[in-house]
Amino acid sequence: MGKFIYENNMKTEIEDRALTHLQLVITAKLRRGEPFSFTWREDMSVGGGRTTVWIHAGSSLVFKFDGSRQPSINRAWVDALAFTANAPSGLYLVSEPSETSSVERAAEPATA
């Protein structure tokens, strides 16, 4: 389990694979100068509930990974996370879709 740390005091544990995909989306948004909210559910061991933080260029963020190897990237998951980050509700962790789902969508003809 990795850790996402915001402003040196807000911490949550996130599985390394999911954290890697979140890192890609978060850093892409910040490179473009796009602030956004990020919400996660708290574990019952810390009382449950959810936490939302506002992420902007001045935010202090740490992505702490438990493992030493970067997992393979699922482009469909990055796209799904980016979709939430661009919505009014802000970024939140969604389940990992199959990698073929983005390939299948790309092969479908566009409709007007």
A tleap script that builds the chain and sets N, CA, C and O, in Angstrom:
source leaprc.protein.ff14SB
mol = sequence {
  NMET GLY LYS PHE ILE TYR GLU ASN ASN MET
  LYS THR GLU ILE GLU ASP ARG ALA LEU THR
  HIE LEU GLN LEU VAL ILE THR ALA LYS LEU
  ARG ARG GLY GLU PRO PHE SER PHE THR TRP
  ARG GLU ASP MET SER VAL GLY GLY GLY ARG
  THR THR VAL TRP ILE HIE ALA GLY SER SER
  LEU VAL PHE LYS PHE ASP GLY SER ARG GLN
  PRO SER ILE ASN ARG ALA TRP VAL ASP ALA
  LEU ALA PHE THR ALA ASN ALA PRO SER GLY
  LEU TYR LEU VAL SER GLU PRO SER GLU THR
  SER SER VAL GLU ARG ALA ALA GLU PRO ALA
  THR CALA
}
set mol.1.N position { 0.835 -1.189 0.000 }
set mol.1.CA position { 0.000 0.000 0.000 }
set mol.1.C position { 0.872 1.242 0.000 }
set mol.1.O position { 1.761 1.408 0.836 }
set mol.2.N position { 0.592 2.107 -0.963 }
set mol.2.CA position { 1.286 3.375 -1.011 }
set mol.2.C position { 0.535 4.411 -0.190 }
set mol.2.O position { -0.491 4.115 0.423 }
set mol.3.N position { 1.060 5.622 -0.188 }
set mol.3.CA position { 0.424 6.710 0.551 }
set mol.3.C position { 0.355 7.944 -0.334 }
set mol.3.O position { 1.294 8.255 -1.067 }
set mol.4.N position { -0.768 8.640 -0.255 }
set mol.4.CA position { -0.910 9.961 -0.849 }
set mol.4.C position { -0.915 10.925 0.318 }
set mol.4.O position { -1.732 10.803 1.230 }
set mol.5.N position { 0.005 11.894 0.288 }
set mol.5.CA position { 0.127 12.854 1.378 }
set mol.5.C position { -0.082 14.250 0.802 }
set mol.5.O position { 0.582 14.649 -0.155 }
set mol.6.N position { -1.015 14.984 1.401 }
set mol.6.CA position { -1.361 16.331 0.961 }
set mol.6.C position { -0.999 17.322 2.053 }
set mol.6.O position { -1.426 17.177 3.198 }
set mol.7.N position { -0.215 18.324 1.698 }
set mol.7.CA position { 0.170 19.396 2.626 }
set mol.7.C position { 0.778 18.866 3.926 }
set mol.7.O position { 0.589 19.467 4.984 }
set mol.8.N position { 1.489 17.775 3.860 }
set mol.8.CA position { 2.225 17.176 4.981 }
set mol.8.C position { 1.370 16.701 6.150 }
set mol.8.O position { 1.914 16.235 7.151 }
set mol.9.N position { 0.038 16.808 6.050 }
set mol.9.CA position { -0.754 16.357 7.197 }
set mol.9.C position { -1.971 15.505 6.822 }
set mol.9.O position { -2.488 14.773 7.666 }
set mol.10.N position { -2.429 15.586 5.586 }
set mol.10.CA position { -3.550 14.748 5.160 }
set mol.10.C position { -2.964 13.544 4.440 }
set mol.10.O position { -2.277 13.697 3.430 }
set mol.11.N position { -3.232 12.343 4.958 }
set mol.11.CA position { -2.660 11.131 4.387 }
set mol.11.C position { -3.741 10.085 4.188 }
set mol.11.O position { -4.686 9.973 4.968 }
set mol.12.N position { -3.569 9.320 3.112 }
set mol.12.CA position { -4.444 8.172 2.906 }
set mol.12.C position { -3.641 7.073 2.229 }
set mol.12.O position { -2.740 7.344 1.436 }
set mol.13.N position { -3.974 5.848 2.546 }
set mol.13.CA position { -3.318 4.713 1.907 }
set mol.13.C position { -4.079 4.336 0.645 }
set mol.13.O position { -5.303 4.206 0.650 }
set mol.14.N position { -3.325 4.165 -0.436 }
set mol.14.CA position { -3.888 3.781 -1.730 }
set mol.14.C position { -2.966 2.728 -2.318 }
set mol.14.O position { -1.744 2.871 -2.271 }
set mol.15.N position { -3.536 1.688 -2.862 }
set mol.15.CA position { -2.750 0.615 -3.470 }
set mol.15.C position { -1.831 1.210 -4.535 }
set mol.15.O position { -2.232 2.116 -5.267 }
set mol.16.N position { -0.591 0.699 -4.625 }
set mol.16.CA position { 0.425 1.264 -5.516 }
set mol.16.C position { -0.050 1.428 -6.960 }
set mol.16.O position { 0.212 2.460 -7.578 }
set mol.17.N position { -0.734 0.441 -7.497 }
set mol.17.CA position { -1.181 0.511 -8.895 }
set mol.17.C position { -2.154 1.672 -9.088 }
set mol.17.O position { -2.030 2.439 -10.042 }
set mol.18.N position { -3.109 1.797 -8.191 }
set mol.18.CA position { -4.072 2.894 -8.262 }
set mol.18.C position { -3.371 4.238 -8.054 }
set mol.18.O position { -3.677 5.209 -8.745 }
set mol.19.N position { -2.443 4.297 -7.115 }
set mol.19.CA position { -1.721 5.536 -6.829 }
set mol.19.C position { -0.911 5.987 -8.041 }
set mol.19.O position { -0.824 7.184 -8.311 }
set mol.20.N position { -0.324 5.054 -8.765 }
set mol.20.CA position { 0.426 5.394 -9.978 }
set mol.20.C position { -0.483 6.055 -11.005 }
set mol.20.O position { -0.104 7.053 -11.618 }
set mol.21.N position { -1.670 5.512 -11.194 }
set mol.21.CA position { -2.605 6.063 -12.164 }
set mol.21.C position { -3.124 7.433 -11.701 }
set mol.21.O position { -3.290 8.339 -12.518 }
set mol.22.N position { -3.379 7.584 -10.410 }
set mol.22.CA position { -3.781 8.882 -9.878 }
set mol.22.C position { -2.667 9.914 -10.075 }
set mol.22.O position { -2.937 11.061 -10.432 }
set mol.23.N position { -1.424 9.508 -9.843 }
set mol.23.CA position { -0.292 10.415 -10.008 }
set mol.23.C position { -0.219 10.941 -11.444 }
set mol.23.O position { 0.032 12.127 -11.658 }
set mol.24.N position { -0.436 10.074 -12.412 }
set mol.24.CA position { -0.395 10.503 -13.809 }
set mol.24.C position { -1.454 11.568 -14.095 }
set mol.24.O position { -1.175 12.562 -14.766 }
set mol.25.N position { -2.657 11.360 -13.590 }
set mol.25.CA position { -3.745 12.312 -13.828 }
set mol.25.C position { -3.493 13.621 -13.072 }
set mol.25.O position { -3.666 14.704 -13.631 }
set mol.26.N position { -3.095 13.523 -11.835 }
set mol.26.CA position { -2.861 14.722 -11.017 }
set mol.26.C position { -1.742 15.573 -11.605 }
set mol.26.O position { -1.893 16.788 -11.734 }
set mol.27.N position { -0.627 14.954 -11.962 }
set mol.27.CA position { 0.483 15.735 -12.506 }
set mol.27.C position { 0.142 16.335 -13.866 }
set mol.27.O position { 0.592 17.437 -14.178 }
set mol.28.N position { -0.643 15.634 -14.679 }
set mol.28.CA position { -1.058 16.190 -15.971 }
set mol.28.C position { -1.921 17.436 -15.770 }
set mol.28.O position { -1.732 18.444 -16.451 }
set mol.29.N position { -2.866 17.363 -14.835 }
set mol.29.CA position { -3.726 18.514 -14.555 }
set mol.29.C position { -2.892 19.697 -14.066 }
set mol.29.O position { -3.112 20.829 -14.497 }
set mol.30.N position { -1.945 19.444 -13.177 }
set mol.30.CA position { -1.136 20.528 -12.638 }
set mol.30.C position { -0.199 21.126 -13.687 }
set mol.30.O position { 0.039 22.334 -13.684 }
set mol.31.N position { 0.334 20.293 -14.582 }
set mol.31.CA position { 1.178 20.813 -15.668 }
set mol.31.C position { 0.397 21.787 -16.547 }
set mol.31.O position { 0.960 22.750 -17.067 }
set mol.32.N position { -0.897 21.533 -16.708 }
set mol.32.CA position { -1.743 22.407 -17.520 }
set mol.32.C position { -2.283 23.601 -16.717 }
set mol.32.O position { -3.016 24.429 -17.257 }
set mol.33.N position { -1.925 23.688 -15.448 }
set mol.33.CA position { -2.390 24.790 -14.614 }
set mol.33.C position { -3.855 24.700 -14.258 }
set mol.33.O position { -4.522 25.724 -14.107 }
set mol.34.N position { -4.371 23.481 -14.120 }
set mol.34.CA position { -5.788 23.265 -13.837 }
set mol.34.C position { -5.987 22.772 -12.403 }
set mol.34.O position { -5.767 21.593 -12.126 }
set mol.35.N position { -6.399 23.653 -11.489 }
set mol.35.CA position { -6.699 23.191 -10.123 }
set mol.35.C position { -7.990 22.373 -10.122 }
set mol.35.O position { -8.832 22.528 -11.006 }
set mol.36.N position { -8.137 21.507 -9.127 }
set mol.36.CA position { -9.299 20.613 -9.049 }
set mol.36.C position { -9.389 20.043 -7.642 }
set mol.36.O position { -8.444 20.137 -6.858 }
set mol.37.N position { -10.529 19.453 -7.336 }
set mol.37.CA position { -10.689 18.779 -6.043 }
set mol.37.C position { -10.399 17.284 -6.214 }
set mol.37.O position { -10.579 16.716 -7.291 }
set mol.38.N position { -9.950 16.674 -5.131 }
set mol.38.CA position { -9.686 15.233 -5.100 }
set mol.38.C position { -10.342 14.691 -3.846 }
set mol.38.O position { -10.062 15.155 -2.741 }
set mol.39.N position { -11.216 13.708 -4.018 }
set mol.39.CA position { -11.953 13.116 -2.901 }
set mol.39.C position { -11.600 11.649 -2.780 }
set mol.39.O position { -11.494 10.939 -3.780 }
set mol.40.N position { -11.416 11.196 -1.535 }
set mol.40.CA position { -11.212 9.767 -1.291 }
set mol.40.C position { -12.010 9.358 -0.065 }
set mol.40.O position { -12.343 10.173 0.795 }
set mol.41.N position { -12.302 8.079 -0.020 }
set mol.41.CA position { -13.012 7.510 1.131 }
set mol.41.C position { -11.995 7.098 2.170 }
set mol.41.O position { -10.955 6.519 1.856 }
set mol.42.N position { -12.310 7.404 3.398 }
set mol.42.CA position { -11.432 7.044 4.514 }
set mol.42.C position { -11.731 5.617 4.965 }
set mol.42.O position { -12.872 5.157 4.911 }
set mol.43.N position { -10.706 4.945 5.402 }
set mol.43.CA position { -10.840 3.595 5.923 }
set mol.43.C position { -11.600 3.638 7.252 }
set mol.43.O position { -11.512 4.607 8.005 }
set mol.44.N position { -12.337 2.579 7.514 }
set mol.44.CA position { -13.087 2.500 8.775 }
set mol.44.C position { -12.161 2.548 9.993 }
set mol.44.O position { -12.589 2.945 11.077 }
set mol.45.N position { -10.901 2.150 9.826 }
set mol.45.CA position { -9.962 2.178 10.952 }
set mol.45.C position { -9.672 3.603 11.424 }
set mol.45.O position { -9.214 3.803 12.549 }
set mol.46.N position { -9.937 4.594 10.565 }
set mol.46.CA position { -9.753 5.987 10.964 }
set mol.46.C position { -11.081 6.730 11.042 }
set mol.46.O position { -11.116 7.960 11.018 }
set mol.47.N position { -12.162 5.982 11.134 }
set mol.47.CA position { -13.470 6.568 11.338 }
set mol.47.C position { -14.366 6.623 10.114 }
set mol.47.O position { -15.518 7.046 10.213 }
set mol.48.N position { -13.857 6.203 8.957 }
set mol.48.CA position { -14.685 6.207 7.756 }
set mol.48.C position { -14.910 7.610 7.228 }
set mol.48.O position { -14.161 8.535 7.541 }
set mol.49.N position { -15.940 7.755 6.432 }
set mol.49.CA position { -16.246 9.055 5.833 }
set mol.49.C position { -15.438 9.291 4.573 }
set mol.49.O position { -14.903 8.361 3.970 }
set mol.50.N position { -15.361 10.552 4.191 }
set mol.50.CA position { -14.578 10.900 3.011 }
set mol.50.C position { -13.882 12.227 3.246 }
set mol.50.O position { -14.292 13.028 4.085 }
set mol.51.N position { -12.828 12.436 2.490 }
set mol.51.CA position { -12.042 13.661 2.581 }
set mol.51.C position { -11.911 14.245 1.183 }
set mol.51.O position { -11.688 13.513 0.219 }
set mol.52.N position { -12.048 15.558 1.073 }
set mol.52.CA position { -11.838 16.260 -0.184 }
set mol.52.C position { -10.805 17.343 0.040 }
set mol.52.O position { -10.881 18.101 1.007 }
set mol.53.N position { -9.819 17.410 -0.878 }
set mol.53.CA position { -8.799 18.460 -0.827 }
set mol.53.C position { -8.804 19.207 -2.153 }
set mol.53.O position { -9.194 18.655 -3.182 }
set mol.54.N position { -8.372 20.456 -2.127 }
set mol.54.CA position { -8.259 21.276 -3.329 }
set mol.54.C position { -6.805 21.231 -3.770 }
set mol.54.O position { -5.912 21.652 -3.035 }
set mol.55.N position { -6.572 20.720 -4.970 }
set mol.55.CA position { -5.214 20.576 -5.478 }
set mol.55.C position { -4.955 21.683 -6.495 }
set mol.55.O position { -5.732 21.885 -7.429 }
set mol.56.N position { -3.850 22.394 -6.295 }
set mol.56.CA position { -3.468 23.509 -7.166 }
set mol.56.C position { -1.945 23.518 -7.280 }
set mol.56.O position { -1.263 22.721 -6.635 }
set mol.57.N position { -1.425 24.409 -8.091 }
set mol.57.CA position { 0.013 24.437 -8.373 }
set mol.57.C position { 0.870 24.602 -7.116 }
set mol.57.O position { 2.012 24.143 -7.090 }
set mol.58.N position { 0.347 25.239 -6.092 }
set mol.58.CA position { 1.109 25.454 -4.862 }
set mol.58.C position { 0.951 24.351 -3.825 }
set mol.58.O position { 1.533 24.434 -2.743 }
set mol.59.N position { 0.174 23.321 -4.139 }
set mol.59.CA position { -0.052 22.231 -3.185 }
set mol.59.C position { 1.221 21.429 -2.960 }
set mol.59.O position { 2.011 21.218 -3.880 }
set mol.60.N position { 1.402 20.991 -1.732 }
set mol.60.CA position { 2.497 20.083 -1.408 }
set mol.60.C position { 1.946 18.656 -1.469 }
set mol.60.O position { 1.129 18.260 -0.637 }
set mol.61.N position { 2.406 17.890 -2.468 }
set mol.61.CA position { 1.910 16.535 -2.680 }
set mol.61.C position { 3.059 15.545 -2.602 }
set mol.61.O position { 4.158 15.806 -3.093 }
set mol.62.N position { 2.790 14.396 -1.973 }
set mol.62.CA position { 3.759 13.307 -1.935 }
set mol.62.C position { 3.036 12.031 -2.340 }
set mol.62.O position { 1.966 11.710 -1.825 }
set mol.63.N position { 3.648 11.313 -3.275 }
set mol.63.CA position { 3.164 9.993 -3.687 }
set mol.63.C position { 4.209 9.006 -3.187 }
set mol.63.O position { 5.291 8.904 -3.765 }
set mol.64.N position { 3.899 8.283 -2.127 }
set mol.64.CA position { 4.846 7.355 -1.499 }
set mol.64.C position { 4.428 5.937 -1.849 }
set mol.64.O position { 3.362 5.473 -1.446 }
set mol.65.N position { 5.285 5.254 -2.606 }
set mol.65.CA position { 4.964 3.902 -3.063 }
set mol.65.C position { 5.650 2.863 -2.195 }
set mol.65.O position { 6.802 3.038 -1.798 }
set mol.66.N position { 4.946 1.786 -1.902 }
set mol.66.CA position { 5.501 0.694 -1.115 }
set mol.66.C position { 6.477 -0.132 -1.948 }
set mol.66.O position { 7.548 -0.505 -1.469 }
set mol.67.N position { 6.105 -0.413 -3.186 }
set mol.67.CA position { 6.950 -1.218 -4.067 }
set mol.67.C position { 7.953 -0.368 -4.822 }
set mol.67.O position { 7.805 0.851 -4.905 }
set mol.68.N position { 8.979 -1.014 -5.375 }
set mol.68.CA position { 10.027 -0.289 -6.094 }
set mol.68.C position { 9.799 -0.258 -7.599 }
set mol.68.O position { 10.430 0.540 -8.292 }
set mol.69.N position { 8.925 -1.093 -8.118 }
set mol.69.CA position { 8.674 -1.142 -9.557 }
set mol.69.C position { 7.397 -0.410 -9.914 }
set mol.69.O position { 6.391 -0.504 -9.212 }
set mol.70.N position { 7.454 0.330 -11.031 }
set mol.70.CA position { 6.248 0.998 -11.515 }
set mol.70.C position { 5.394 -0.020 -12.247 }
set mol.70.O position { 5.896 -0.751 -13.100 }
set mol.71.N position { 4.106 -0.076 -11.925 }
set mol.71.CA position { 3.227 -1.027 -12.612 }
set mol.71.C position { 2.975 -0.594 -14.052 }
set mol.71.O position { 3.217 0.557 -14.415 }
set mol.72.N position { 2.489 -1.527 -14.864 }
set mol.72.CA position { 2.110 -1.172 -16.232 }
set mol.72.C position { 0.932 -0.205 -16.170 }
set mol.72.O position { 0.128 -0.235 -15.238 }
set mol.73.N position { 0.852 0.646 -17.176 }
set mol.73.CA position { -0.180 1.677 -17.193 }
set mol.73.C position { -1.353 1.218 -18.052 }
set mol.73.O position { -1.179 0.768 -19.185 }
set mol.74.N position { -2.536 1.342 -17.490 }
set mol.74.CA position { -3.780 1.038 -18.190 }
set mol.74.C position { -4.338 2.370 -18.681 }
set mol.74.O position { -4.874 3.151 -17.895 }
set mol.75.N position { -4.214 2.627 -19.972 }
set mol.75.CA position { -4.648 3.901 -20.563 }
set mol.75.C position { -6.136 4.155 -20.329 }
set mol.75.O position { -6.550 5.296 -20.125 }
set mol.76.N position { -6.936 3.091 -20.359 }
set mol.76.CA position { -8.372 3.248 -20.119 }
set mol.76.C position { -8.641 3.759 -18.703 }
set mol.76.O position { -9.568 4.540 -18.490 }
set mol.77.N position { -7.837 3.323 -17.745 }
set mol.77.CA position { -8.008 3.785 -16.359 }
set mol.77.C position { -7.586 5.246 -16.233 }
set mol.77.O position { -8.256 6.031 -15.562 }
set mol.78.N position { -6.482 5.611 -16.871 }
set mol.78.CA position { -6.043 7.009 -16.855 }
set mol.78.C position { -7.153 7.886 -17.447 }
set mol.78.O position { -7.482 8.935 -16.893 }
set mol.79.N position { -7.719 7.453 -18.564 }
set mol.79.CA position { -8.803 8.215 -19.195 }
set mol.79.C position { -10.013 8.338 -18.280 }
set mol.79.O position { -10.608 9.411 -18.183 }
set mol.80.N position { -10.383 7.255 -17.610 }
set mol.80.CA position { -11.542 7.275 -16.708 }
set mol.80.C position { -11.298 8.207 -15.523 }
set mol.80.O position { -12.196 8.945 -15.117 }
set mol.81.N position { -10.092 8.175 -14.971 }
set mol.81.CA position { -9.759 9.070 -13.860 }
set mol.81.C position { -9.727 10.526 -14.319 }
set mol.81.O position { -10.208 11.414 -13.616 }
set mol.82.N position { -9.164 10.764 -15.491 }
set mol.82.CA position { -9.114 12.128 -16.036 }
set mol.82.C position { -10.527 12.658 -16.264 }
set mol.82.O position { -10.789 13.842 -16.052 }
set mol.83.N position { -11.433 11.789 -16.692 }
set mol.83.CA position { -12.819 12.194 -16.893 }
set mol.83.C position { -13.409 12.720 -15.585 }
set mol.83.O position { -14.064 13.762 -15.577 }
set mol.84.N position { -13.181 12.006 -14.477 }
set mol.84.CA position { -13.717 12.480 -13.194 }
set mol.84.C position { -13.041 13.778 -12.774 }
set mol.84.O position { -13.700 14.674 -12.246 }
set mol.85.N position { -11.728 13.891 -13.001 }
set mol.85.CA position { -10.994 15.093 -12.606 }
set mol.85.C position { -11.492 16.326 -13.351 }
set mol.85.O position { -11.421 17.436 -12.823 }
set mol.86.N position { -11.995 16.146 -14.572 }
set mol.86.CA position { -12.488 17.256 -15.372 }
set mol.86.C position { -13.962 17.570 -15.116 }
set mol.86.O position { -14.485 18.549 -15.647 }
set mol.87.N position { -14.627 16.755 -14.316 }
set mol.87.CA position { -16.037 16.965 -14.000 }
set mol.87.C position { -16.167 17.908 -12.795 }
set mol.87.O position { -15.213 18.065 -12.033 }
set mol.88.N position { -17.317 18.524 -12.622 }
set mol.88.CA position { -17.511 19.412 -11.467 }
set mol.88.C position { -17.286 18.729 -10.118 }
set mol.88.O position { -16.895 19.384 -9.152 }
set mol.89.N position { -17.529 17.420 -10.042 }
set mol.89.CA position { -17.345 16.702 -8.775 }
set mol.89.C position { -15.881 16.503 -8.434 }
set mol.89.O position { -15.564 16.246 -7.273 }
set mol.90.N position { -14.984 16.608 -9.389 }
set mol.90.CA position { -13.555 16.468 -9.141 }
set mol.90.C position { -13.088 15.024 -9.197 }
set mol.90.O position { -13.877 14.100 -9.393 }
set mol.91.N position { -11.791 14.856 -9.022 }
set mol.91.CA position { -11.142 13.546 -9.109 }
set mol.91.C position { -11.549 12.645 -7.959 }
set mol.91.O position { -11.596 13.070 -6.805 }
set mol.92.N position { -11.838 11.412 -8.283 }
set mol.92.CA position { -12.042 10.367 -7.277 }
set mol.92.C position { -11.660 9.046 -7.919 }
set mol.92.O position { -11.691 8.908 -9.142 }
set mol.93.N position { -11.302 8.081 -7.093 }
set mol.93.CA position { -10.836 6.793 -7.583 }
set mol.93.C position { -12.005 5.971 -8.103 }
set mol.93.O position { -12.992 5.760 -7.398 }
set mol.94.N position { -11.885 5.511 -9.345 }
set mol.94.CA position { -12.877 4.624 -9.948 }
set mol.94.C position { -12.221 3.266 -10.161 }
set mol.94.O position { -10.995 3.160 -10.199 }
set mol.95.N position { -13.033 2.238 -10.296 }
set mol.95.CA position { -12.511 0.895 -10.520 }
set mol.95.C position { -11.759 0.829 -11.840 }
set mol.95.O position { -12.089 1.532 -12.794 }
set mol.96.N position { -10.753 -0.020 -11.879 }
set mol.96.CA position { -9.957 -0.167 -13.088 }
set mol.96.C position { -10.752 -0.880 -14.171 }
set mol.96.O position { -11.208 -2.004 -13.958 }
set mol.97.N position { -10.928 -0.246 -15.336 }
set mol.97.CA position { -11.601 -0.919 -16.453 }
set mol.97.C position { -10.622 -1.847 -17.165 }
set mol.97.O position { -9.410 -1.746 -16.969 }
set mol.98.N position { -11.141 -2.738 -17.980 }
set mol.98.CA position { -10.245 -3.596 -18.759 }
set mol.98.C position { -9.498 -2.726 -19.756 }
set mol.98.O position { -10.028 -1.724 -20.236 }
set mol.99.N position { -8.282 -3.107 -20.063 }
set mol.99.CA position { -7.473 -2.317 -20.991 }
set mol.99.C position { -8.045 -2.327 -22.395 }
set mol.99.O position { -7.803 -1.398 -23.165 }
set mol.100.N position { -8.798 -3.358 -22.744 }
set mol.100.CA position { -9.354 -3.439 -24.088 }
set mol.100.C position { -10.521 -2.494 -24.282 }
set mol.100.O position { -10.898 -2.208 -25.418 }
set mol.101.N position { -11.105 -2.000 -23.194 }
set mol.101.CA position { -12.278 -1.138 -23.350 }
set mol.101.C position { -11.943 0.134 -24.111 }
set mol.101.O position { -12.769 0.597 -24.897 }
set mol.102.N position { -10.755 0.728 -23.910 }
set mol.102.CA position { -10.401 1.932 -24.656 }
set mol.102.C position { -10.096 1.600 -26.111 }
set mol.102.O position { -10.382 2.402 -27.000 }
set mol.103.N position { -9.513 0.419 -26.365 }
set mol.103.CA position { -9.220 -0.007 -27.730 }
set mol.103.C position { -10.526 -0.256 -28.469 }
set mol.103.O position { -10.663 0.124 -29.632 }
set mol.104.N position { -11.484 -0.890 -27.804 }
set mol.104.CA position { -12.772 -1.156 -28.440 }
set mol.104.C position { -13.504 0.151 -28.762 }
set mol.104.O position { -14.113 0.269 -29.825 }
set mol.105.N position { -13.449 1.134 -27.853 }
set mol.105.CA position { -14.099 2.418 -28.093 }
set mol.105.C position { -13.448 3.140 -29.256 }
set mol.105.O position { -14.139 3.766 -30.060 }
set mol.106.N position { -12.124 3.061 -29.359 }
set mol.106.CA position { -11.421 3.745 -30.442 }
set mol.106.C position { -11.776 3.152 -31.795 }
set mol.106.O position { -11.743 3.848 -32.810 }
set mol.107.N position { -12.117 1.859 -31.813 }
set mol.107.CA position { -12.438 1.191 -33.078 }
set mol.107.C position { -13.876 1.446 -33.516 }
set mol.107.O position { -14.225 1.199 -34.670 }
set mol.108.N position { -14.719 1.942 -32.600 }
set mol.108.CA position { -16.115 2.188 -32.944 }
set mol.108.C position { -16.233 3.443 -33.799 }
set mol.108.O position { -15.518 4.419 -33.568 }
set mol.109.N position { -17.132 3.427 -34.788 }
set mol.109.CA position { -17.310 4.642 -35.600 }
set mol.109.C position { -17.955 5.746 -34.775 }
set mol.109.O position { -18.787 5.481 -33.907 }
set mol.110.N position { -17.569 6.968 -35.048 }
set mol.110.CA position { -18.153 8.119 -34.360 }
set mol.110.C position { -19.562 8.344 -34.860 }
set mol.110.O position { -19.859 8.149 -36.038 }
set mol.111.N position { -20.430 8.760 -33.943 }
set mol.111.CA position { -21.812 9.062 -34.334 }
set mol.111.C position { -22.032 10.559 -34.243 }
set mol.111.O position { -21.406 11.237 -33.428 }
set mol.112.N position { -22.900 11.063 -35.059 }
set mol.112.CA position { -23.165 12.511 -35.074 }
set mol.112.C position { -24.272 12.868 -34.130 }
set mol.112.O position { -24.629 14.040 -34.013 }
savepdb mol mol.pdb
quit
